[in-house]
């Protein structure tokens, strides 16, 4: 019995399988990342934490719903980017059909999008009295019901961010709490989650996938995890074309976990096939439909043709004499400001009314200015957080377990791919410079911001410093609501 017990503990297999099985099992055990010592296995999700940890997350969600409810009820429906075309998609589903992007239908320009986010909102829309073909004349209750689905998906994202950072840094609960507060309280994020689009579900798919990849890199990939990741990859293809990037990220995570021990190559090929195969099995029919309708799987060609008249580098060069480098500088400024908050149709700014200027109408001045001092202050803070995050990475890279470094590499590549995709979009349309296109990378973004805020902070001061950061973010959200949204739109409620 003692001999059998020893064989099990060393290799994870019964001794009856022979010497070869014991050797393979021994290699497998030795190759596993040292999670037990770090306490990470106890924290696959936030529920592994203490009651205090759960209370912290509950408090964050309570504040999130309070702020999100204010944003949702203050901004009239349609005063968010592309909100009415997203609603038209739901109405097409209510009529029992999938929409098709057509040049003559200028209002339905979101018709090329995959259907999952709209299918999730459809029950709420119908339950609130919405029907097919009502356009912008749908009942108010139905319009705001679909917004509530976005707000609930935002809460899912906040929980997943908390869980992801908690699992990656099991000894740093303050970083997890602060990352969740960044995800929940930044004004622009509240604006996205309190309006209707497919962006909240896109964030949820990205964050859930990155969390599962973390668990796989940490504890090892198996068939169940690989299949579940494949389901998320397929769901991503049915949510937004941006989610196709997750296929590359998933294969990278699988490679990094294999690289640590370089055994069982056939098994890892099976995991890769399961991820990609299940993802394409779920999302492939939608891609095939796009090929049949538009000639390419992601409908990029028809999208670019539809929006050929929208402002881009050529427009700014011909109409305003702006060189391409100046255009990129302008786009970067739009990105920096819209990360924190630019509302309505990207024409409502933080910071109160703009100073009077000759030739500028009062209603335009009331919407504020991109040059408001608060943006300068927030951008300085962003640079400081980036510096703090870099310092934390340099200082903490070697002491971290190898699996933690691999997770950081996986998340960083994910964010880099999103930046590259956004840059490509921006070089075609200035609308692509909106920072919400980076929000699917909310997990690495918020983790970096939290580490930057807590950099060089003694362990005993982490929790108070994180609390201060959360209070400042919530105050910024209240300021944006009261000083911008309520001032312009005038009332809470519809």
ZIRA-V762763 format. One record per residue. N is the residue number from 0. RES is the residue in one letter. SS is DSSP state (a for helix, b for strand, c for the rest). PSI is psi as a letter, one per 20 degrees, with the letter a starting at -180 (999 if undefined). OMEGA is omega in whole degrees, 0 to 359 (999 if undefined). Layout:
n->{N	N}
res->{RES	RES}
ss->{SS	SS}
psi->{PSI	PSI}
omega->{OMEGA	OMEGA}
//
This chain:
n->{0	1	2	3	4	5	6	7	8	9	10	11	12	13	14	15	16	17	18	19	20	21	22	23	24	25	26	27	28	29	30	31	32	33	34	35	36	37	38	39	40	41	42	43	44	45	46	47	48	49	50	51	52	53	54	55	56	57	58	59	60	61	62	63	64	65	66	67	68	69	70	71	72	73	74	75	76	77	78	79	80	81	82	83	84	85	86	87	88	89	90	91	92	93	94	95	96	97	98	99	100	101	102	103	104	105	106	107	108	109	110	111	112	113	114	115	116	117	118	119	120	121	122	123	124	125	126	127	128	129	130	131	132	133	134	135	136	137	138	139	140	141	142	143	144	145	146	147	148	149	150	151	152	153	154	155	156	157	158	159	160	161	162	163	164	165	166	167	168	169	170	171	172	173	174	175	176	177	178	179	180	181	182	183	184	185	186	187	188	189	190	191	192	193	194	195	196	197	198	199	200	201	202	203	204	205	206	207	208	209	210	211	212	213	214	215	216	217	218	219	220	221	222	223	224	225	226	227	228	229	230	231	232	233	234	235	236	237	238	239	240	241	242	243	244	245	246	247	248	249	250	251	252	253	254	255	256	257	258	259	260	261	262	263	264	265	266	267	268	269	270	271	272	273	274	275	276	277	278	279	280	281	282	283	284	285	286	287	288	289	290	291	292	293	294	295	296	297	298	299	300	301	302	303	304	305	306	307	308	309	310	311	312	313	314	315	316	317	318	319	320	321	322	323	324	325	326	327	328	329	330	331	332	333	334	335	336	337	338	339	340	341	342	343	344	345	346	347	348	349	350	351	352	353	354	355	356	357	358	359	360	361	362	363	364	365	366	367	368	369	370	371	372	373	374	375	376	377	378	379	380	381	382	383	384	385	386	387	388	389	390	391	392	393	394	395	396	397	398	399	400	401	402	403	404	405	406	407	408	409	410	411	412	413	414	415	416	417	418	419	420	421	422	423	424	425	426	427	428	429	430	431	432	433	434	435	436	437	438	439	440	441	442	443	444	445	446	447	448	449	450	451	452	453	454	455	456	457	458	459	460	461	462	463	464	465	466	467	468	469	470	471	472	473	474	475	476	477	478	479	480	481	482	483	484	485	486	487	488	489	490	491	492	493}
res->{X	X	X	X	X	X	X	X	X	X	X	X	X	X	X	X	X	X	X	X	X	X	X	X	X	X	X	X	X	X	X	X	X	X	X	X	X	X	X	X	X	X	X	X	X	X	X	X	X	X	X	X	X	X	X	X	X	X	X	X	X	X	X	X	X	X	X	X	X	X	X	X	X	X	X	X	X	X	X	X	X	X	X	X	X	X	X	X	X	X	X	X	X	X	X	X	X	X	X	X	X	X	X	X	X	X	X	X	X	X	X	X	X	X	X	X	X	X	X	X	X	X	X	X	X	X	X	X	X	X	X	X	X	X	X	X	X	X	X	X	X	X	X	X	X	X	X	X	X	X	X	X	X	X	X	X	X	X	X	X	X	X	X	X	X	X	X	X	X	X	X	X	X	X	X	X	X	X	X	X	X	X	X	X	X	X	X	X	X	X	X	X	X	X	X	X	X	X	X	X	X	X	X	X	X	X	X	X	X	X	X	X	X	X	X	X	X	X	X	X	X	X	X	X	X	X	X	X	X	X	X	X	X	X	X	X	X	X	X	X	X	X	X	X	X	X	X	X	X	X	X	X	X	X	X	X	X	X	X	X	X	X	X	X	X	X	X	X	X	X	X	X	X	X	X	X	X	X	X	X	X	X	X	X	X	X	X	X	X	X	X	X	X	X	X	X	X	X	X	X	X	X	X	X	X	X	X	X	X	X	X	X	X	X	X	X	X	X	X	X	X	X	X	X	X	X	X	X	X	X	X	X	X	X	X	X	X	X	X	X	X	X	X	X	X	X	X	X	X	X	X	X	X	X	X	X	X	X	X	X	X	X	X	X	X	X	X	X	X	X	X	X	X	X	X	X	X	X	X	X	X	X	X	X	X	X	X	X	X	X	X	X	X	X	X	X	X	X	X	X	X	X	X	X	X	X	X	X	X	X	X	X	X	X	X	X	X	X	X	X	X	X	X	X	X	X	X	X	X	X	X	X	X	X	X	X	X	X	X	X	X	X	X	X	X	X	X	X	X	X	X	X	X	X	X	X	X	X	X	X	X	X	X	X	X	X	X	X	X	X	X	X	X	X	X	X	X	X	X	X	X	X	X	X	X	X	X	X	X	X	X	X	X	X}
ss->{c	a	a	a	a	a	a	a	a	a	a	c	c	c	a	a	a	c	a	a	a	a	a	a	a	a	a	a	a	a	a	c	c	c	a	a	a	a	c	c	a	a	a	c	c	a	a	a	c	c	a	a	a	a	a	a	a	a	a	a	a	a	a	a	a	a	a	a	a	a	a	a	a	a	c	c	c	c	c	b	c	c	a	a	a	a	a	a	a	a	a	a	a	a	c	c	c	c	c	c	c	c	c	c	c	c	c	c	c	c	c	c	c	c	c	a	a	a	a	a	a	a	a	a	a	a	a	c	c	c	c	c	c	c	a	a	a	c	c	a	a	a	a	a	a	a	a	a	a	a	a	a	a	a	a	a	a	a	a	a	a	a	a	a	a	a	a	a	c	c	c	c	a	a	a	a	a	a	a	a	a	a	a	a	a	c	a	a	a	a	a	a	a	c	c	c	c	c	a	a	a	a	a	a	a	a	a	a	a	a	a	a	a	a	a	a	a	a	a	c	c	c	a	a	a	a	a	a	a	a	a	a	a	a	a	a	a	c	c	c	a	a	a	a	a	a	a	a	a	a	a	a	a	a	a	a	a	a	a	c	c	c	c	c	a	a	a	a	a	a	a	a	a	a	a	a	a	a	a	a	a	a	a	a	a	a	a	a	a	a	a	a	a	a	c	c	c	c	c	a	a	a	a	a	a	a	c	c	c	c	c	c	a	a	a	a	a	a	a	a	c	c	c	a	a	a	a	a	a	a	a	a	a	a	a	a	a	a	a	a	c	b	b	b	c	c	c	b	b	c	c	c	c	c	c	c	c	c	c	c	c	a	a	a	a	c	c	c	c	c	c	c	a	a	a	a	a	a	a	a	a	a	a	a	a	a	a	a	a	a	a	a	a	a	a	a	c	c	c	c	c	a	a	a	a	a	a	a	a	a	a	a	a	a	a	a	a	a	a	a	a	a	a	a	a	a	c	c	c	a	a	a	a	c	a	a	a	a	a	a	a	a	a	a	a	a	a	a	a	a	a	a	a	a	c	c	c	c	a	a	a	a	a	a	a	a	a	a	a	a	a	a	a	a	a	a	a	a	a	a	a	a	a	a	a	a	a	a	a	c	c	c	c	c}
psi->{g	h	g	g	g	g	h	g	h	g	i	j	q	q	i	i	i	r	h	g	h	h	g	g	h	g	h	g	g	h	i	q	q	m	h	g	h	i	j	h	h	i	l	h	r	h	i	i	a	r	h	h	g	h	h	g	h	g	g	g	h	g	h	g	h	g	g	h	h	g	g	g	i	h	o	q	p	i	l	q	o	k	g	g	h	h	h	h	g	h	h	g	h	h	j	k	q	p	q	p	p	q	h	i	n	i	h	l	j	j	i	i	q	r	i	g	h	h	h	h	i	g	g	g	g	h	h	j	j	q	r	q	j	i	b	i	j	q	q	g	h	h	g	h	h	h	h	h	h	g	h	g	h	h	h	g	g	g	g	h	g	g	g	g	h	h	h	h	m	i	j	m	h	h	h	g	g	h	g	h	h	g	h	h	i	p	g	h	g	h	g	g	i	j	r	p	a	j	g	g	h	g	g	g	g	g	g	g	g	h	g	h	h	g	h	g	h	g	i	q	q	a	g	g	g	g	g	g	g	h	g	h	g	g	h	g	h	j	g	q	h	h	i	h	h	h	g	g	g	g	h	g	g	g	g	h	h	h	h	h	i	l	r	l	h	g	g	h	h	g	g	g	h	g	g	g	g	g	g	h	h	g	i	g	h	g	h	h	g	h	g	h	g	i	i	q	h	j	k	h	g	h	g	h	g	h	k	h	j	q	p	a	h	g	g	h	g	g	h	j	k	p	r	h	g	h	g	h	g	g	h	h	h	g	g	g	g	i	g	g	o	p	a	c	l	k	j	o	q	r	j	a	q	q	q	p	q	p	i	p	q	h	h	g	h	h	j	a	q	i	j	p	h	h	h	g	g	h	h	g	h	g	g	g	h	g	g	h	g	g	g	h	g	g	h	j	g	g	h	q	q	h	h	h	h	h	g	g	g	g	h	g	h	g	h	h	h	g	g	g	g	g	g	g	g	h	i	g	p	h	h	i	i	p	i	i	i	i	h	h	k	h	g	h	g	h	g	g	h	g	h	g	h	j	q	j	p	q	g	i	j	g	g	h	h	g	g	g	g	g	g	g	g	h	h	h	g	g	g	h	g	g	i	f	g	h	h	g	i	i	r	p	r	999}
omega->{180	180	179	181	180	180	179	184	182	187	180	180	176	183	183	182	173	185	182	179	179	180	179	179	179	177	181	181	181	184	182	179	185	184	185	181	181	180	187	183	180	186	176	176	186	184	177	182	181	175	177	178	179	177	178	180	178	179	178	180	179	178	179	181	178	180	180	177	177	180	183	185	183	184	178	180	183	178	173	186	171	187	180	175	175	178	178	178	179	180	174	177	178	177	176	181	174	180	177	180	181	181	184	180	186	180	185	187	172	186	180	185	173	194	194	182	181	176	177	180	185	180	179	180	181	181	180	175	179	180	179	171	182	180	179	178	178	178	180	181	179	178	183	175	179	174	180	177	177	180	178	177	175	177	176	179	180	179	181	176	178	181	183	180	178	179	180	181	187	179	186	180	180	179	178	180	182	177	178	179	174	180	187	194	178	187	182	178	175	178	179	184	180	174	185	174	175	181	180	178	176	177	181	179	179	186	177	179	179	177	178	177	175	181	178	178	183	188	183	177	172	185	183	180	181	179	180	176	177	177	178	178	177	177	178	178	178	182	181	184	177	184	176	177	183	176	179	181	180	179	176	180	178	178	181	178	177	185	185	181	173	173	176	182	180	179	180	174	176	177	179	179	179	180	185	183	179	179	180	177	180	185	184	179	177	178	179	176	180	178	180	184	192	179	175	190	183	177	181	183	181	177	180	178	181	184	183	182	181	185	176	181	181	179	183	177	185	186	185	178	185	176	185	179	177	177	179	177	177	179	178	178	177	180	182	181	184	172	183	180	167	196	184	179	181	180	178	193	171	170	178	182	177	176	179	178	180	175	180	183	180	181	176	178	181	182	175	186	175	180	180	183	183	178	176	179	181	179	173	178	179	178	178	178	178	177	178	178	178	178	179	179	180	183	187	185	183	181	183	175	184	180	178	177	178	176	178	179	180	180	181	178	177	180	179	178	177	178	179	179	179	179	178	179	183	179	175	181	178	178	179	181	180	186	180	176	174	186	173	174	184	182	176	181	183	176	179	180	179	179	178	179	183	183	177	181	177	184	185	181	184	184	177	180	177	179	178	178	179	179	179	179	178	178	177	179	178	178	180	179	186	187	182	187	181	180	183	187	163	182	173	181	183	999}
//
